[in-house]
């Protein structure tokens, strides 16, 4: 079984976010980047399939050379090889086109992508990739088992969990629940040393289209000062909630 795990190189949520070029571009200076958490849940599940079925696990990203440390971490976690498509993408459609061009050459049985990345939260790439490949698609996936050529999956829906069954090939949008945070693999020294010997291939991009562009970034308005109310001043608290906060 051949598995492809799509990896996004995203800012750590603890990083301070700023913008440059008149708030039209993200400022990467001083920002720590990590594997997109939803992608890491998917990668961990792929490694389980590797151990159970001797599946070949490839990780891929669309990005510049700054993404390579993240791919090396994926190799240290256990992926067999890594691919970087050498393009600084503009939108999700362009990413999906680049991925689909590669997938049409390699014919993967299972493609795992995070349901969304934590930087732009677009939640578009897995669905567009499945449409371009004409593969079955399950997003918000919290459980996945493979038996022969059949996949059994569960996904979150409003108010519950939906269980589905379909044939491979399949694209899934992974999230927490596919594995739990306690199950994530922390690279050990042996894995880190082995990662240095594994293949990291850089591929040129194919011709692609851009369907959207960023006009401007805006930060949320700063939170106002906290007003302290004495425990016995219930009338004052009600007045503040009604006239200032306007929540009652």
C-alpha positions as CSV (number, residue, x, y, z in Angstrom):
1,X,0.0,0.0,0.0
2,X,1.3,3.4,-0.9
3,X,0.3,6.3,1.3
4,X,0.9,10.0,0.8
5,X,0.7,12.4,3.7
6,X,0.4,16.1,2.7
7,X,2.2,18.4,5.1
8,X,1.7,22.1,5.8
9,X,4.6,24.1,7.3
10,X,2.8,26.5,9.7
11,X,3.6,29.0,12.5
12,X,3.5,27.7,16.0
13,X,0.5,29.1,17.8
14,X,2.7,30.6,20.5
15,X,4.5,32.8,17.9
16,X,3.8,36.5,17.7
17,X,2.2,37.3,14.4
18,X,3.0,40.4,12.4
19,X,2.5,41.6,8.8
20,X,4.7,43.5,6.4
21,X,4.3,45.3,3.0
22,X,1.3,47.4,4.1
23,X,-0.3,44.3,5.8
24,X,-0.4,42.3,2.6
25,X,2.3,39.7,3.6
26,X,3.1,37.6,6.7
27,X,6.3,38.5,8.5
28,X,8.3,35.2,9.1
29,X,11.1,36.9,11.1
30,X,11.4,35.3,14.5
31,X,8.6,32.8,13.9
32,X,8.9,29.2,14.9
33,X,7.4,26.8,12.3
34,X,5.9,23.3,13.0
35,X,4.1,20.5,11.3
36,X,0.4,21.4,11.0
37,X,-1.2,19.6,13.9
38,X,-4.0,18.0,11.7
39,X,-1.3,16.7,9.3
40,X,0.6,15.3,12.2
41,X,-2.4,13.3,13.4
42,X,-2.6,11.9,9.8
43,X,1.1,11.1,9.6
44,X,0.9,9.2,12.9
45,X,-2.0,7.1,11.5
46,X,0.0,6.5,8.3
47,X,3.0,5.2,10.4
48,X,0.6,2.8,12.1
49,X,-0.4,1.4,8.7
50,X,3.3,1.2,7.8
51,X,3.9,-0.9,10.9
52,X,0.8,-3.1,10.3
53,X,0.8,-3.5,6.6
54,X,4.4,-2.5,5.6
55,X,2.9,0.4,3.7
56,X,5.3,2.9,2.1
57,X,4.7,6.4,3.5
58,X,5.7,9.5,1.6
59,X,5.3,13.0,2.9
60,X,5.0,16.0,0.6
61,X,4.7,19.8,0.8
62,X,4.4,22.7,-1.6
63,X,6.9,25.3,-0.4
64,X,10.3,26.8,-0.5
65,X,13.5,25.5,1.1
66,X,12.5,26.8,4.6
67,X,10.0,23.9,4.7
68,X,12.7,21.2,4.7
69,X,13.3,21.1,8.5
70,X,9.6,20.2,8.9
71,X,9.9,17.4,6.2
72,X,13.1,16.1,8.0
73,X,11.1,15.9,11.2
74,X,8.4,13.8,9.3
75,X,11.2,11.5,8.1
76,X,12.4,11.2,11.7
77,X,8.9,10.3,12.8
78,X,9.0,7.4,10.4
79,X,8.1,8.4,6.8
80,X,10.0,6.6,4.2
81,X,10.7,9.5,1.9
82,X,9.9,13.2,1.5
83,X,9.1,15.4,-1.5
84,X,9.1,19.2,-1.7
85,X,7.5,20.9,-4.7
86,X,9.6,24.0,-5.1
87,X,6.9,26.7,-5.2
88,X,5.8,29.4,-2.7
89,X,2.0,28.9,-3.2
90,X,-0.5,31.7,-3.4
91,X,-3.8,29.9,-2.7
92,X,-5.3,26.5,-1.9
93,X,-6.3,25.8,-5.5
94,X,-2.7,26.2,-6.7
95,X,-1.5,23.8,-3.9
96,X,-4.2,21.2,-4.9
97,X,-3.1,21.4,-8.6
98,X,0.6,20.8,-7.7
99,X,-0.3,17.8,-5.5
100,X,-2.7,16.3,-8.0
101,X,0.0,16.5,-10.8
102,X,2.3,14.5,-8.5
103,X,-0.4,12.0,-7.5
104,X,-1.4,11.3,-11.0
105,X,2.2,10.1,-11.7
106,X,2.6,8.0,-8.5
107,X,-0.9,6.4,-8.0
108,X,-1.3,6.4,-4.2
109,X,-3.8,4.1,-2.5
110,X,-4.4,6.6,0.4
111,X,-3.8,10.3,0.5
112,X,-4.0,11.9,4.0
113,X,-4.2,15.6,4.5
114,X,-5.2,17.6,7.5
115,X,-8.8,18.8,7.3
116,X,-7.4,22.4,7.5
117,X,-4.1,24.2,8.3
118,X,-3.9,26.3,11.4
119,X,-2.5,29.3,9.6
120,X,-5.3,30.2,7.0
121,X,-7.9,27.6,8.1
122,X,-9.0,27.3,4.5
123,X,-10.1,23.6,4.7
124,X,-10.0,23.5,0.9
125,X,-7.1,21.5,-0.3
126,X,-8.2,17.9,0.5
127,X,-11.6,18.3,-1.1
128,X,-10.2,20.0,-4.2
129,X,-7.5,17.3,-4.5
130,X,-10.0,14.5,-4.3
131,X,-12.1,16.1,-7.0
132,X,-9.1,16.6,-9.3
133,X,-8.1,12.9,-8.7
134,X,-11.7,11.6,-8.8
135,X,-10.9,9.8,-5.5
136,X,-13.4,9.1,-2.7
137,X,-13.2,11.7,0.1
138,X,-13.9,11.7,3.8
139,X,-13.2,14.8,5.8
140,X,-13.3,15.5,9.6
141,X,-12.0,11.9,9.8
142,X,-11.6,10.6,13.4
143,X,-11.3,6.9,12.7
144,X,-9.8,4.9,9.7
145,X,-9.2,1.2,9.1
146,X,-8.1,-0.5,5.9
147,X,-9.1,-4.0,5.1
148,X,-7.8,-5.1,1.7
149,X,-9.2,-2.6,-0.8
150,X,-11.9,-1.3,1.5
151,X,-11.6,1.6,3.9
152,X,-13.9,2.0,6.9
153,X,-13.9,5.5,8.3
154,X,-15.8,7.7,10.8
155,X,-16.1,11.4,10.7
156,X,-17.5,14.1,12.9
157,X,-20.8,15.6,11.8
158,X,-23.2,18.0,13.6
159,X,-24.4,16.2,16.7
160,X,-22.6,12.9,16.2
161,X,-20.3,10.6,14.3
162,X,-21.0,9.2,10.9
163,X,-19.5,5.8,9.8
164,X,-18.8,5.2,6.1
165,X,-17.3,2.5,4.0
166,X,-15.7,3.0,0.5
167,X,-13.1,1.6,-1.9
168,X,-9.6,2.8,-2.2
169,X,-8.1,5.1,-3.5
170,X,-9.2,7.6,-0.9
171,X,-8.4,11.1,0.3
172,X,-9.1,11.9,3.9
173,X,-9.1,15.1,5.9
174,X,-7.5,14.2,9.2
175,X,-8.1,15.8,12.6
176,X,-7.6,15.0,16.3
177,X,-9.4,11.7,17.0
178,X,-7.8,9.9,14.1
179,X,-5.1,9.5,16.8
180,X,-4.9,11.3,20.1
181,X,-2.2,13.8,21.1
182,X,-0.7,11.2,23.5
183,X,-0.1,8.9,20.5
184,X,1.9,11.4,18.5
185,X,5.4,10.1,17.8
186,X,8.3,12.1,19.2
187,X,11.4,11.6,17.1
188,X,14.2,9.8,19.0
189,X,17.9,10.0,18.3
190,X,17.8,6.9,16.1
191,X,15.0,8.3,14.0
192,X,16.8,11.7,13.6
193,X,20.0,9.9,12.5
194,X,18.0,7.7,10.0
195,X,16.2,10.8,8.6
196,X,19.5,12.1,7.4
197,X,19.9,9.1,5.1
198,X,16.4,9.1,3.7
199,X,15.4,10.7,0.4
200,X,14.2,14.3,0.3
201,X,13.5,15.1,-3.3
202,X,12.9,18.6,-4.7
203,X,10.6,18.7,-7.7
204,X,9.9,21.6,-10.0
205,X,6.3,22.9,-10.0
206,X,3.9,22.3,-12.9
207,X,2.0,25.1,-14.5
208,X,-0.9,26.1,-12.3
209,X,-3.7,28.6,-11.8
210,X,-4.3,31.1,-9.0
211,X,-7.9,31.5,-8.1
212,X,-7.7,33.9,-5.2
213,X,-5.4,36.5,-3.7
214,X,-4.9,38.2,-0.3
215,X,-5.9,41.9,-0.2
216,X,-4.9,42.7,3.4
217,X,-4.4,41.1,6.8
218,X,-6.0,42.6,9.9
219,X,-5.4,41.7,13.5
220,X,-8.3,41.4,15.9
221,X,-9.0,44.5,18.0
222,X,-7.2,44.4,21.3
223,X,-9.2,43.4,24.3
224,X,-10.4,46.2,26.6
225,X,-9.3,46.6,30.2
226,X,-10.8,44.4,32.8
227,X,-13.3,46.0,35.2
228,X,-13.3,44.6,38.7
229,X,-16.6,44.6,40.6
230,X,-16.9,43.9,44.4
231,X,-18.7,40.7,45.2
232,X,-21.6,42.6,46.9
233,X,-22.1,45.0,44.1
234,X,-24.5,42.9,42.1
235,X,-26.5,45.9,40.7
236,X,-23.3,47.4,39.3
237,X,-22.4,44.1,37.7
238,X,-25.8,43.8,36.1
239,X,-25.6,47.4,34.9
240,X,-22.2,46.8,33.3
241,X,-23.3,43.6,31.6
242,X,-26.4,45.3,30.3
243,X,-25.2,48.7,29.2
244,X,-21.5,48.2,28.4
245,X,-21.0,44.6,27.5
246,X,-24.5,44.3,26.1
247,X,-24.7,40.6,26.8
248,X,-27.9,40.7,28.8
